[in-house]
């Protein structure tokens, strides 16, 4: 039984590693936040303020859409950081 438990543990760890290495065209705010190690709220505010280049896509639940961050923007953020704060008005 001990060997089976170890194999199950290894399989779970491999699944997590594969998920981390999967490249997607777009990430949800939740996925983006996990990758960059920040809170979802913070990343959502960055999208809203234009600090991260993101698109708001409708998802069929009410009038509000969900922010999506492209893989290219994720790479840009990891290399360069946040975009300058946009000035309104």
C-alpha positions in Angstrom: 0.0 0.0 0.0 2.9 2.4 0.7 4.1 2.2 -2.9 0.6 3.0 -4.2 0.4 6.1 -2.0 3.8 7.3 -3.2 2.7 6.7 -6.9 -0.5 8.6 -6.3 1.4 11.5 -4.8 3.8 11.6 -7.7 1.0 11.6 -10.2 -0.7 14.6 -8.4 2.6 16.5 -8.4 3.1 15.8 -12.1 -0.4 17.1 -12.9 0.3 20.4 -11.1 3.6 20.8 -13.0 1.9 20.1 -16.3 -0.8 22.7 -15.5 1.8 25.3 -14.7 3.7 24.7 -17.9 0.6 24.9 -20.1 0.7 28.0 -22.3 -2.7 29.5 -23.1 -3.7 32.3 -25.5 -5.5 34.1 -22.7 -5.6 33.8 -18.9 -8.4 34.8 -16.5 -7.6 37.2 -13.8 -7.5 34.3 -11.3 -5.0 32.4 -13.4 -2.9 35.5 -14.0 -2.9 36.3 -10.3 -1.7 32.8 -9.4 1.1 32.9 -12.0 2.4 36.3 -10.9 1.8 35.7 -7.1 -0.6 38.5 -6.5 -4.2 38.8 -5.2 -7.0 38.6 -7.8 -8.3 41.9 -6.6 -5.0 43.6 -7.3 -4.7 42.1 -10.8 -8.3 43.1 -11.6 -7.5 46.7 -10.5 -4.4 46.7 -12.7 -6.6 45.7 -15.7 -9.2 48.3 -14.9 -6.5 51.0 -14.5 -4.7 50.0 -17.7 -1.6 48.9 -15.8 -1.9 45.5 -17.5 -3.1 45.4 -21.1 -6.3 43.2 -20.9 -9.6 42.7 -22.7 -13.0 42.5 -21.0 -14.9 39.7 -22.6 -18.6 38.9 -22.0 -19.3 35.5 -20.6 -23.1 35.3 -20.5 -23.5 36.0 -16.8 -25.1 39.5 -16.5 -23.9 42.7 -18.2 -20.3 42.6 -16.8 -17.6 40.8 -18.6 -14.4 39.1 -17.3 -10.9 40.4 -17.9 -8.6 38.3 -20.0 -4.9 38.8 -20.2 -3.0 37.5 -23.2 0.0 35.3 -22.9 2.1 38.0 -24.6 1.0 40.5 -22.0 1.9 38.0 -19.2 5.4 37.7 -20.7 5.7 41.5 -21.1 4.7 42.0 -17.4 7.2 39.4 -16.2 10.0 41.2 -18.1 9.0 44.8 -17.7 6.5 45.2 -14.9 3.4 47.3 -14.8 2.5 49.9 -17.5 2.5 53.5 -16.4 -0.8 54.7 -14.8 -3.1 56.2 -17.3 -4.2 59.8 -16.7 -7.9 60.4 -17.3 -9.3 63.8 -18.1 
